[in-house]
């Protein structure tokens, strides 16, 4: 099983555990990313080691190829100089290095392919980690939203809507009673004001008559002239005042 496949299984198992178990989803996602980052560190180390090994193989391959070419050049030089034995020895050395090249070539090609695969896996894992971080933030927001909705539902479930409605009705009734009381008080105040003005208007005529009576009484207190025999038989002023006051009392009582 490849490294990325194993990482995928770990992530899936963690997500399934988050859904099925009563655990903190945010912590599970965070741990999954931590595990992937640890795998990323190991993969980077593996890529670095593979590239170092490739570099050594490349140096050995290049060196053997260079040596083989060099001994071939020397063999040609020996033949040009007429030294066949020396040329034969140079070709033997060339063969040794050529055999090394033939041996190193498959291993070198395999190492190149392995390094390419590791590099691709490294890039893919980095992309998956970036994607996992983005998904973590999205899932984190969704989890928080779900918790908030759950808390709201629990809070709404504890509210007694019937009692709340009854309380509102009671408050509304109190307000209506207060408004009616204020309106009645205003009407009573207006009636009282009207009554006061009516009293003032009805009492003005009596006051005038009292003032007139006072004036008569003052006039009557002056020395009276001598009465003629005809005036002596007339009623006295006091008798007239008493009679008029009695008449006024009757009018007031009847009014």
C-alpha positions in Angstrom: 0.0 0.0 0.0 1.4 3.4 -1.0 2.0 6.2 1.4 -0.8 8.4 0.0 -3.3 5.5 0.2 -2.4 5.0 3.8 -2.8 8.7 4.5 -6.2 8.6 2.8 -7.3 5.7 5.0 -6.2 7.5 8.1 -8.1 10.6 7.1 -11.2 8.6 6.2 -11.1 6.7 9.5 -10.7 9.9 11.4 -13.6 11.5 9.7 -15.7 8.4 10.3 -14.8 8.4 13.9 -15.7 12.1 14.1 -19.2 11.3 12.7 -19.9 8.1 14.7 -18.2 8.9 18.0 -19.0 11.5 20.6 -15.6 13.3 20.2 -14.6 16.8 19.4 -14.6 17.1 15.6 -12.2 20.1 15.6 -9.6 18.2 17.6 -9.9 15.1 15.3 -9.4 17.3 12.2 -6.5 19.0 13.8 -4.9 15.7 14.7 -5.4 14.4 11.2 -3.6 17.4 9.7 -0.8 16.9 12.3 -0.5 13.3 11.2 -0.3 14.3 7.5 2.3 16.9 8.2 4.4 14.2 10.0 4.1 12.0 7.0 5.1 15.0 4.8 8.3 15.4 6.9 9.1 11.7 6.4 8.3 11.9 2.7 10.6 14.9 2.3 13.4 13.0 4.1 12.8 10.0 1.8 13.0 12.2 -1.3 16.2 13.8 0.0 17.8 10.4 0.6 16.7 9.2 -2.9 18.0 12.2 -4.6 21.3 11.9 -2.7 21.6 8.2 -3.8 20.7 9.2 -7.4 23.4 11.8 -7.3 26.0 9.2 -6.2 24.9 6.8 -8.8 25.0 9.5 -11.4 28.5 10.4 -10.4 29.6 6.7 -10.6 27.9 6.2 -13.9 29.4 9.3 -15.4 32.8 8.5 -14.1 32.7 5.0 -15.5 31.5 6.2 -18.8 34.3 8.9 -18.9 36.9 6.3 -18.0 35.7 3.9 -20.7 35.9 6.7 -23.2 39.4 7.7 -22.0 40.8 4.1 -22.3 39.4 3.8 -25.8 41.2 7.0 -26.8 44.4 5.6 -25.3 44.0 2.3 -27.2 43.7 4.3 -30.4 46.8 6.3 -29.5 48.8 3.1 -28.8 47.7 1.6 -32.2 48.7 4.8 -33.9 52.2 4.5 -32.3 52.4 0.9 -33.3 52.2 -0.5 -29.8 49.6 -3.2 -30.1 50.2 -4.8 -26.7 49.6 -1.4 -25.0 46.5 -0.9 -27.1 45.2 -4.3 -26.0 45.8 -3.4 -22.3 44.0 -0.1 -22.8 41.0 -1.9 -24.3 40.9 -4.3 -21.3 40.7 -1.3 -19.0 38.0 0.2 -21.2 36.0 -3.1 -21.0 36.2 -3.0 -17.2 34.7 0.5 -17.1 32.2 -0.3 -19.8 31.0 -3.3 -17.7 30.6 -0.9 -14.8 28.6 1.4 -17.0 26.4 -1.4 -18.1 25.8 -2.5 -14.5 25.2 1.0 -13.2 22.8 2.0 -16.0 19.7 0.0 -14.9 20.1 0.9 -11.3 20.6 4.6 -12.3 17.5 4.6 -14.4 15.5 2.9 -11.7 16.7 5.5 -9.1 15.7 8.3 -11.5 12.2 6.8 -11.8 11.9 6.4 -8.0 12.9 10.0 -7.4 10.3 11.2 -9.9 7.6 9.1 -8.1 8.6 10.4 -4.7 8.6 14.0 -5.9 5.1 13.6 -7.4 3.9 12.0 -4.1 5.5 14.9 -2.2 3.6 17.5 -4.3 0.4 15.5 -4.0 0.7 15.3 -0.2 1.4 19.0 0.1 -1.8 19.6 -2.0 -3.8 17.2 0.2 -2.6 19.0 3.4 -3.6 22.3 1.9 -7.0 21.0 1.0 -7.4 19.3 4.4 -6.7 22.7 6.1 -9.3 24.4 4.0 -11.8 21.6 4.7 -11.0 21.8 8.4 -11.9 25.4 8.5 -15.1 24.8 6.6 -16.1 21.8 8.8 -15.1 23.8 11.9 -17.5 26.6 10.9 -20.2 24.0 10.2 -19.7 22.3 13.6 -19.8 25.7 15.4 -23.0 26.6 13.5 -24.5 23.2 14.4 -23.7 23.7 18.1 -25.1 27.2 18.0 -28.3 25.9 16.4 -28.5 23.1 19.0 -28.1 25.6 21.9 -30.8 27.8 20.3 -33.2 24.9 20.0 -32.5 23.8 23.6 -33.1 27.4 24.8 -36.3 27.7 22.8 -37.5 24.3 24.1 -37.2 25.5 27.6 -39.4 28.6 26.9 -43.1 28.1 27.9 -44.8 30.0 25.0 -48.2 29.6 26.7 -47.1 31.4 29.9 -45.3 34.0 27.9 -48.4 34.7 25.9 -50.5 34.9 29.0 -48.0 37.3 30.6 -48.3 39.5 27.5 -52.1 39.4 27.7 -52.0 40.4 31.4 -49.7 43.3 30.6 -51.9 44.4 27.7 -54.9 44.3 30.0 -53.1 46.4 32.6 -52.2 49.0 30.0 -55.7 49.2 28.8 -57.0 49.7 32.3 -54.5 52.4 32.9 -55.5 54.1 29.7 -59.2 53.9 30.7 -58.4 55.3 34.1 -56.5 58.2 32.7 -59.3 59.0 30.3 -62.0 58.9 33.1 -59.8 61.1 35.3 -59.6 63.6 32.4 -63.3 63.6 31.9 -64.0 64.1 35.6 -61.5 66.9 35.7 -63.4 68.6 32.8 -66.8 68.1 34.6 -65.4 69.6 37.8 -64.1 72.6 35.9 -67.5 73.1 34.2 -69.2 72.9 37.6 -66.9 75.5 39.1 -67.7 77.9 36.2 -71.4 77.2 36.6 -71.3 78.1 40.3 -69.5 81.3 39.6 -72.0 82.3 36.9 -75.0 81.4 39.1 -73.6 83.2 42.1 -72.9 86.6 40.4 -76.6 87.8 40.6 -76.9 87.0 44.4 -73.7 89.0 45.0 -75.1 91.9 43.2 -78.3 91.8 45.2 -76.4 91.5 48.5 -74.3 94.6 47.5 -77.6 96.5 46.9 -79.0 95.4 50.2 -75.8 96.6 52.0 -76.2 100.0 50.3 -79.8 100.2 51.5 -78.8 99.3 55.0 -76.2 102.0 55.1 -78.7 104.5 53.8 -81.2 103.5 56.4 -78.8 104.1 59.2 -78.8 107.9 58.5 -81.1 110.1 60.8 -84.7 109.7 59.6 -86.7 112.8 58.9 -89.8 113.5 60.9 -92.6 111.4 59.8 -95.8 112.8 58.6 -99.0 111.3 59.9 -99.3 109.5 56.6 -95.8 108.0 56.8 -96.3 106.9 60.4 -98.7 104.3 59.2 -96.1 102.8 56.7 -94.0 99.7 57.6 -90.6 100.3 59.1 -87.3 99.8 57.1 -86.4 96.8 59.3 -89.7 95.2 58.5 -89.2 95.7 54.8 -85.6 94.3 54.9 -86.7 91.3 56.8 -89.5 90.7 54.3 -87.1 91.1 51.4 -84.5 88.8 52.9 -87.1 86.2 53.4 -88.2 86.6 49.8 -84.6 86.2 48.6 -84.1 83.1 50.7 -87.2 81.6 49.1 -85.8 82.4 45.6 -82.4 81.0 46.4 -84.0 77.8 47.8 -86.2 77.4 44.8 -83.4 78.1 42.4 
